[in-house]
Amino acid sequence: MKILETIFLLVLVAIIMAAGNTVGYKVDFIISLQALGILVVISIVGLLISKIPGLKKLPVILWVSVVAAVASSPIFPYHEIIVSITDQVSLLAVCTPVLAYAGLAIGKDLALFKSISWRIIPVSLAVFSGTFIFAALIAQITLHWEGVI
């Protein structure tokens, strides 16, 4: 996908997310747009870094995550502003369009999905179980370490 198409889609999805954040979580639409604008800029910077010739082998999500981590860490001069603005966006408002897109992508490749057949069931059960068990384990250790439980 071309960079301009990707940027257009990021902006379009950000507007949808802002509307979801406004309707579902009663956050002002302009504040939601500001927060999602910052997230779009972080995504674009990560996308552009991934296009550098020596760095093409690593996935875009890695670079977006690195840019987001640096932008919100204390080493970045404006981290307090970025964190306070983006804190207004609910995680569910962001996840809803992403999950809808994932569902459409699977529906588009229905023939491929059918070729996997029953083998997807034990794999998905193992992934879901492992994710749940390890998330619960990490939460238990962290909450115990912090003295909450």
C-alpha positions as CSV (number, residue, x, y, z in Angstrom):
1,M,0.0,0.0,0.0
2,K,1.3,3.4,-0.8
3,I,2.2,5.8,1.9
4,L,-0.4,8.4,1.1
5,E,-3.2,5.8,1.0
6,T,-2.0,4.5,4.4
7,I,-2.0,8.1,5.9
8,F,-5.5,8.6,4.5
9,L,-6.8,5.4,6.1
10,L,-5.1,6.3,9.4
11,V,-6.9,9.7,9.4
12,L,-10.2,8.1,8.4
13,V,-10.0,5.5,11.1
14,A,-8.9,8.1,13.6
15,I,-12.1,10.1,12.9
16,I,-14.2,6.9,13.4
17,M,-12.4,6.2,16.6
18,A,-12.9,9.8,17.8
19,A,-16.6,9.4,17.2
20,G,-16.7,6.1,19.1
21,N,-14.8,7.7,22.0
22,T,-17.2,10.6,22.0
23,V,-20.4,8.5,21.9
24,G,-19.2,5.6,24.1
25,Y,-17.1,7.4,26.7
26,K,-18.5,11.0,26.7
27,V,-15.2,12.6,25.8
28,D,-15.4,15.8,23.7
29,F,-15.0,15.1,20.0
30,I,-12.2,17.8,19.6
31,I,-10.2,16.3,22.5
32,S,-10.6,12.9,21.0
33,L,-9.4,14.1,17.6
34,Q,-6.4,15.8,19.2
35,A,-5.5,12.6,21.0
36,L,-6.0,10.4,18.0
37,G,-4.1,13.0,15.9
38,I,-1.1,12.3,18.1
39,L,-1.5,8.6,17.7
40,V,-1.7,9.0,13.9
41,V,1.5,11.1,13.9
42,I,3.2,8.4,15.9
43,S,1.9,5.8,13.5
44,I,3.1,7.8,10.5
45,V,6.6,8.3,12.0
46,G,6.8,4.5,12.6
47,L,5.7,3.8,9.1
48,L,8.3,6.1,7.6
49,I,11.0,4.6,9.7
50,S,10.0,1.2,8.4
51,K,10.5,2.4,4.9
52,I,14.2,3.1,5.5
53,P,16.2,0.6,3.3
54,G,18.2,-1.0,6.1
55,L,15.2,-1.4,8.4
56,K,12.6,-2.9,6.0
57,K,13.1,-6.4,7.4
58,L,11.4,-5.5,10.7
59,P,7.6,-5.1,10.9
60,V,6.0,-1.7,11.0
61,I,4.3,-2.5,14.3
62,L,7.7,-2.7,15.9
63,W,8.7,0.8,14.8
64,V,5.3,2.3,15.7
65,S,5.7,0.7,19.2
66,V,9.3,2.1,19.5
67,V,8.2,5.6,18.5
68,A,5.2,5.5,20.9
69,A,7.5,4.2,23.8
70,V,10.0,7.0,23.1
71,A,7.4,9.7,22.8
72,S,5.8,8.7,26.1
73,S,9.0,8.1,28.0
74,P,10.6,10.7,30.3
75,I,13.6,11.2,27.8
76,F,11.2,12.9,25.4
77,P,10.7,16.6,26.2
78,Y,7.0,16.7,25.6
79,H,6.1,13.3,27.1
80,E,3.8,14.7,29.8
81,I,1.7,16.6,27.3
82,I,1.5,13.5,25.0
83,V,0.5,11.2,27.8
84,S,-2.1,13.6,29.2
85,I,-3.7,14.1,25.9
86,T,-3.7,10.5,24.7
87,D,-5.0,9.4,28.1
88,Q,-8.4,10.7,27.0
89,V,-8.8,7.9,24.4
90,S,-10.3,4.6,25.6
91,L,-8.7,1.4,24.5
92,L,-12.0,0.0,23.4
93,A,-12.7,3.0,21.2
94,V,-9.4,2.1,19.4
95,C,-9.9,-1.6,19.3
96,T,-13.4,-1.6,17.8
97,P,-12.5,-0.4,14.3
98,V,-9.3,-2.6,14.3
99,L,-11.3,-5.7,15.2
100,A,-14.0,-4.8,12.6
101,Y,-11.3,-4.6,9.9
102,A,-9.8,-7.9,11.1
103,G,-13.2,-9.5,10.7
104,L,-13.6,-8.1,7.2
105,A,-10.1,-9.3,6.3
106,I,-10.9,-12.8,7.4
107,G,-14.2,-12.7,5.5
108,K,-12.3,-11.6,2.3
109,D,-10.1,-14.7,2.6
110,L,-12.9,-17.1,3.4
111,A,-11.5,-19.8,1.0
112,L,-8.2,-19.7,2.9
113,F,-10.1,-19.8,6.2
114,K,-12.0,-22.9,4.9
115,S,-8.7,-24.7,3.9
116,I,-7.5,-24.4,7.5
117,S,-10.7,-26.3,8.6
118,W,-10.7,-28.0,12.0
119,R,-7.0,-27.4,12.7
120,I,-7.7,-23.8,13.7
121,I,-9.7,-25.0,16.7
122,P,-7.0,-26.5,18.8
123,V,-4.5,-23.8,17.8
124,S,-6.9,-21.0,18.8
125,L,-7.8,-22.8,22.1
126,A,-4.1,-23.1,23.0
127,V,-3.5,-19.5,22.1
128,F,-6.5,-18.2,24.1
129,S,-5.7,-20.4,27.1
130,G,-2.0,-19.5,27.1
131,T,-2.8,-15.8,26.8
132,F,-5.3,-16.0,29.6
133,I,-3.1,-18.0,31.9
134,F,0.0,-15.9,31.4
135,A,-2.0,-12.6,31.7
136,A,-3.4,-13.8,35.0
137,L,0.0,-15.0,36.2
138,I,1.6,-11.7,35.3
139,A,-1.2,-9.7,37.0
140,Q,-1.0,-11.9,40.1
141,I,2.8,-11.4,40.4
142,T,2.5,-7.7,39.7
143,L,-0.3,-7.1,42.1
144,H,1.4,-9.1,44.8
145,W,4.6,-7.2,44.2
146,E,2.9,-3.9,44.5
147,G,1.1,-5.0,47.7
148,V,-2.4,-4.7,46.3
149,I,-3.2,-8.3,47.2
